[in-house]
Amino acid sequence: MSSSARNDLEAARPLFIALAIAMLGVGLLGTVVGIRAELEDFPTAITGLVMSSYYVGFLAGCAIAPRLLRRIGHVKAFLGCSLLSAICAIAYPLYATPAAWSVLRIGTGAATAGLYVVCESWLAGAGHPKTRGRLLAVYLLVGNAGYGLGQLLLRAGSPEGSTLFLIAGALLALAVVPLVALRPGAPPKTNVVRLRIPDLVKAAPLGVATSFATGVSIGGIFGFGAVYGTSVGMSVERVGLLMAVAMAGGIALQWPIGALSDRISRRYVIIGSSILAGSFALLASSVDPLTTGLLACMFGFTAFSFPMYSLAISHVNDALHPENVIPASAALLGIYGIGSLLGPIATSIAIESLGPPGFWLLAGTAHLILGAYGLYRLVKARRLMEGHHLPPLPINASPQAAFLIEDTAEMPTVQR
């Protein structure tokens, strides 16, 4: 590992510790709310509305977070979002009604989106292009690991009482301590400008498409993975194993793929990951679902699919001015959230129309289309470059600078 990578990782260590603690609370809270809603005998349709309220808050948080960061900075924004989540967690058992829980879910979603925007814009803005991929890979590793380990805390109490909610609230409040005690080197405040979605699409269309496609895929996997497993005859234990393999695969290649994207054009890595993920998904649609072959396909699919969101963030921010990093992070997260919301809906339609294999065919087709689109953008950029004189690079430019000329040869200037 280069010294610059070590320095950037060390500077971000307090943020990673804070994120890990917060995700323990978020992971526990998300599960216990669903279980408690069933125990409270909420009608199924009402429970669905309560749980989906989270995404309303999530999208609202993506819109609000850039303004919050502009006014108070990264550290204070993280503290505020984490404490808001803690307050919501503690309030759930106090007001166990669908209406109150819908409001709390909106608050939880907005606060969680705020935490993500803070972390992603912090790392995208603080990291050098040569280390950005690895920083964001560690971010997703820490976030996913914290969220997954949060499920193990369900054994610490009964969903019927207040203990689990209080534990979640305590963890979310505790997450502020590393940022206060260790005084991390947060990015300096910059003049945050408004970045319209069309401008973002023009600047880095492949990054935007990758963010959306990954949201659809991951939303479908986690939203309908258990339904798929049950529909093909898996036992409860086998369904649990399938989802555990999905999470393990998603973690396995985060760092290697992020490191590779720091050495070659991120566009190449996105295209390769898309094609490999799509191939594993299509293979899974033809494999006996009760064999280890399906588990291997799930591992391969998530190993190449899950890192793609961090690649999208890095690819987009490579092409933007620093003042656009925060709004770009919020916009990408919102696009990813919309994809995650639509993923389970699209997966349910695919299963309804094509049977259980539709679960895999949708995910595979989405990734292969993304890979084909990436190849199209690559060919188009190279053709346009043939008629352009490339400017000389500074002697101290990073390796990514050369790729950025290729990646941005056809794109108009983003408003600054």
LINNOR-V623183 format. One record per backbone hydrogen bond with DSSP energy under -1.0 kcal/mol. CO is the residue of the C=O (numbers start at 1). NH is the residue of the N-H. E is the energy in kcal/mol with one decimal. If there is no record, write none. Layout:
# LINNOR-V623183
co=CO nh=NH e=E
co=CO nh=NH e=E
This chain:
# LINNOR-V623183
co=2 nh=6 e=-2.2
co=3 nh=7 e=-2.5
co=4 nh=8 e=-2.3
co=5 nh=9 e=-2.5
co=6 nh=10 e=-2.5
co=7 nh=11 e=-2.3
co=8 nh=12 e=-1.6
co=12 nh=16 e=-2.3
co=13 nh=17 e=-2.4
co=14 nh=18 e=-2.4
co=15 nh=19 e=-2.6
co=16 nh=20 e=-2.5
co=17 nh=21 e=-2.1
co=18 nh=22 e=-2.3
co=19 nh=23 e=-2.8
co=20 nh=24 e=-1.5
co=21 nh=25 e=-1.5
co=22 nh=26 e=-2.6
co=23 nh=27 e=-2.8
co=24 nh=28 e=-2.0
co=25 nh=29 e=-2.7
co=26 nh=30 e=-2.5
co=27 nh=31 e=-1.3
co=28 nh=32 e=-2.4
co=29 nh=33 e=-2.1
co=30 nh=34 e=-1.0
co=31 nh=35 e=-2.0
co=32 nh=36 e=-2.7
co=33 nh=37 e=-2.1
co=34 nh=38 e=-1.3
co=35 nh=39 e=-1.9
co=36 nh=40 e=-2.0
co=37 nh=42 e=-2.1
co=38 nh=41 e=-1.5
co=43 nh=47 e=-2.8
co=44 nh=48 e=-2.2
co=45 nh=49 e=-1.8
co=46 nh=50 e=-2.6
co=47 nh=51 e=-2.7
co=48 nh=52 e=-2.3
co=49 nh=53 e=-1.1
co=51 nh=54 e=-1.2
co=52 nh=55 e=-1.1
co=53 nh=57 e=-2.0
co=54 nh=58 e=-2.4
co=55 nh=59 e=-2.4
co=56 nh=60 e=-1.9
co=57 nh=61 e=-2.8
co=58 nh=62 e=-1.7
co=59 nh=63 e=-1.3
co=60 nh=64 e=-2.1
co=61 nh=65 e=-2.7
co=64 nh=68 e=-1.8
co=65 nh=69 e=-2.7
co=66 nh=70 e=-2.0
co=67 nh=71 e=-1.6
co=68 nh=72 e=-2.6
co=69 nh=73 e=-1.7
co=73 nh=77 e=-1.6
co=74 nh=78 e=-2.5
co=75 nh=79 e=-2.3
co=76 nh=80 e=-2.5
co=77 nh=81 e=-2.5
co=78 nh=82 e=-2.6
co=79 nh=83 e=-2.4
co=80 nh=84 e=-2.1
co=81 nh=85 e=-2.1
co=82 nh=86 e=-1.9
co=83 nh=87 e=-2.3
co=84 nh=88 e=-2.2
co=85 nh=89 e=-2.4
co=86 nh=90 e=-2.1
co=87 nh=91 e=-1.6
co=88 nh=92 e=-1.1
co=91 nh=95 e=-1.4
co=95 nh=97 e=-2.0
co=97 nh=101 e=-2.7
co=98 nh=102 e=-2.0
co=99 nh=103 e=-1.7
co=100 nh=104 e=-2.3
co=101 nh=105 e=-2.7
co=102 nh=106 e=-2.0
co=103 nh=107 e=-2.2
co=104 nh=108 e=-2.7
co=105 nh=109 e=-2.7
co=106 nh=110 e=-2.5
co=107 nh=111 e=-2.4
co=108 nh=112 e=-2.6
co=109 nh=113 e=-2.4
co=110 nh=114 e=-2.0
co=111 nh=115 e=-2.1
co=112 nh=116 e=-2.2
co=113 nh=117 e=-2.7
co=114 nh=118 e=-2.5
co=115 nh=119 e=-2.4
co=116 nh=120 e=-3.0
co=117 nh=121 e=-2.5
co=118 nh=122 e=-2.2
co=119 nh=123 e=-2.5
co=120 nh=124 e=-2.4
co=121 nh=125 e=-2.2
co=122 nh=126 e=-2.2
co=123 nh=127 e=-2.1
co=128 nh=131 e=-2.3
co=128 nh=132 e=-1.7
co=131 nh=135 e=-2.3
co=132 nh=136 e=-2.3
co=133 nh=137 e=-1.6
co=134 nh=138 e=-2.4
co=135 nh=139 e=-2.0
co=136 nh=140 e=-2.1
co=137 nh=141 e=-2.4
co=138 nh=142 e=-3.0
co=139 nh=143 e=-2.5
co=140 nh=144 e=-2.8
co=141 nh=145 e=-2.4
co=142 nh=146 e=-2.6
co=143 nh=147 e=-2.3
co=144 nh=148 e=-2.6
co=145 nh=149 e=-2.7
co=146 nh=150 e=-1.6
co=148 nh=151 e=-1.2
co=149 nh=152 e=-1.1
co=151 nh=154 e=-1.5
co=152 nh=155 e=-1.3
co=153 nh=156 e=-2.0
co=158 nh=161 e=-1.6
co=162 nh=166 e=-2.4
co=163 nh=167 e=-2.4
co=164 nh=168 e=-2.3
co=165 nh=169 e=-2.4
co=166 nh=170 e=-2.6
co=167 nh=171 e=-2.4
co=168 nh=172 e=-2.2
co=169 nh=173 e=-2.1
co=170 nh=174 e=-2.6
co=171 nh=175 e=-1.4
co=173 nh=176 e=-1.3
co=174 nh=177 e=-1.7
co=176 nh=180 e=-1.7
co=177 nh=181 e=-3.4
co=178 nh=182 e=-2.2
co=184 nh=186 e=-1.6
co=190 nh=192 e=-1.2
co=196 nh=200 e=-2.1
co=197 nh=201 e=-2.7
co=198 nh=202 e=-2.2
co=199 nh=203 e=-2.2
co=200 nh=204 e=-2.4
co=204 nh=208 e=-1.9
co=205 nh=209 e=-2.5
co=206 nh=210 e=-2.4
co=207 nh=211 e=-2.0
co=208 nh=212 e=-2.1
co=209 nh=213 e=-2.7
co=210 nh=214 e=-2.5
co=211 nh=215 e=-1.8
co=212 nh=216 e=-2.4
co=213 nh=217 e=-2.3
co=214 nh=218 e=-2.9
co=215 nh=219 e=-2.5
co=216 nh=220 e=-2.0
co=217 nh=221 e=-2.4
co=218 nh=222 e=-2.5
co=219 nh=223 e=-2.0
co=220 nh=224 e=-2.1
co=221 nh=225 e=-1.2
co=224 nh=228 e=-2.8
co=225 nh=229 e=-2.4
co=226 nh=230 e=-2.3
co=227 nh=231 e=-2.3
co=228 nh=232 e=-1.4
co=229 nh=234 e=-2.5
co=230 nh=233 e=-1.4
co=235 nh=239 e=-2.4
co=236 nh=240 e=-2.2
co=237 nh=241 e=-2.1
co=238 nh=242 e=-2.5
co=239 nh=243 e=-2.2
co=240 nh=244 e=-2.1
co=241 nh=245 e=-2.6
co=242 nh=246 e=-1.9
co=243 nh=247 e=-2.0
co=244 nh=248 e=-2.5
co=245 nh=249 e=-2.8
co=246 nh=250 e=-1.9
co=247 nh=251 e=-1.3
co=248 nh=252 e=-2.0
co=251 nh=254 e=-1.1
co=253 nh=257 e=-2.4
co=254 nh=258 e=-2.2
co=255 nh=259 e=-3.0
co=256 nh=260 e=-2.3
co=257 nh=261 e=-2.0
co=260 nh=263 e=-1.5
co=260 nh=264 e=-1.9
co=265 nh=269 e=-1.4
co=266 nh=270 e=-2.7
co=267 nh=271 e=-2.4
co=268 nh=272 e=-2.6
co=269 nh=273 e=-2.7
co=270 nh=274 e=-2.4
co=271 nh=275 e=-2.2
co=272 nh=276 e=-2.3
co=273 nh=277 e=-2.7
co=274 nh=278 e=-2.7
co=275 nh=279 e=-2.2
co=276 nh=280 e=-2.2
co=277 nh=281 e=-2.1
co=278 nh=282 e=-2.4
co=279 nh=283 e=-2.3
co=280 nh=284 e=-2.1
co=281 nh=285 e=-1.4
co=283 nh=286 e=-1.3
co=288 nh=291 e=-1.8
co=292 nh=296 e=-2.3
co=293 nh=297 e=-2.0
co=294 nh=298 e=-2.6
co=295 nh=299 e=-2.4
co=296 nh=300 e=-2.5
co=297 nh=301 e=-2.7
co=298 nh=302 e=-2.5
co=299 nh=303 e=-2.0
co=300 nh=304 e=-1.3
co=301 nh=305 e=-2.2
co=302 nh=306 e=-2.0
co=305 nh=308 e=-1.5
co=307 nh=311 e=-1.6
co=308 nh=312 e=-2.1
co=309 nh=313 e=-2.1
co=310 nh=314 e=-2.3
co=311 nh=315 e=-2.8
co=312 nh=316 e=-2.3
co=313 nh=317 e=-2.5
co=314 nh=318 e=-1.8
co=316 nh=319 e=-1.3
co=321 nh=324 e=-2.3
co=322 nh=325 e=-1.4
co=323 nh=193 e=-1.2
co=324 nh=328 e=-2.1
co=325 nh=329 e=-2.5
co=326 nh=330 e=-2.2
co=327 nh=331 e=-2.5
co=328 nh=332 e=-2.8
co=329 nh=333 e=-2.2
co=330 nh=334 e=-2.2
co=331 nh=335 e=-2.5
co=332 nh=336 e=-2.7
co=333 nh=337 e=-2.5
co=334 nh=338 e=-2.4
co=335 nh=339 e=-2.2
co=336 nh=340 e=-2.5
co=337 nh=341 e=-2.0
co=338 nh=342 e=-2.3
co=339 nh=343 e=-2.1
co=342 nh=346 e=-2.9
co=343 nh=347 e=-2.6
co=344 nh=348 e=-2.2
co=345 nh=349 e=-1.8
co=346 nh=350 e=-2.2
co=347 nh=351 e=-2.6
co=348 nh=352 e=-2.2
co=349 nh=353 e=-2.1
co=350 nh=354 e=-3.0
co=351 nh=355 e=-1.9
co=355 nh=358 e=-2.2
co=356 nh=359 e=-1.9
co=357 nh=361 e=-2.5
co=358 nh=362 e=-2.0
co=360 nh=364 e=-3.0
co=361 nh=365 e=-2.5
co=362 nh=366 e=-2.4
co=363 nh=367 e=-1.9
co=364 nh=368 e=-2.3
co=365 nh=369 e=-2.5
co=366 nh=370 e=-1.9
co=367 nh=371 e=-2.5
co=368 nh=372 e=-2.5
co=369 nh=373 e=-2.4
co=370 nh=374 e=-2.4
co=371 nh=375 e=-2.1
co=372 nh=376 e=-2.2
co=373 nh=377 e=-2.5
co=374 nh=378 e=-2.1
co=375 nh=379 e=-2.6
co=376 nh=380 e=-2.6
co=377 nh=381 e=-2.4
co=378 nh=382 e=-2.0
co=379 nh=383 e=-2.1
co=380 nh=384 e=-2.2
co=381 nh=385 e=-1.9
co=382 nh=386 e=-1.1
co=385 nh=388 e=-1.7
co=394 nh=397 e=-1.6
co=398 nh=401 e=-1.4
co=400 nh=404 e=-2.3
co=401 nh=405 e=-1.5
co=402 nh=406 e=-1.2
co=403 nh=407 e=-3.0
co=404 nh=408 e=-2.4
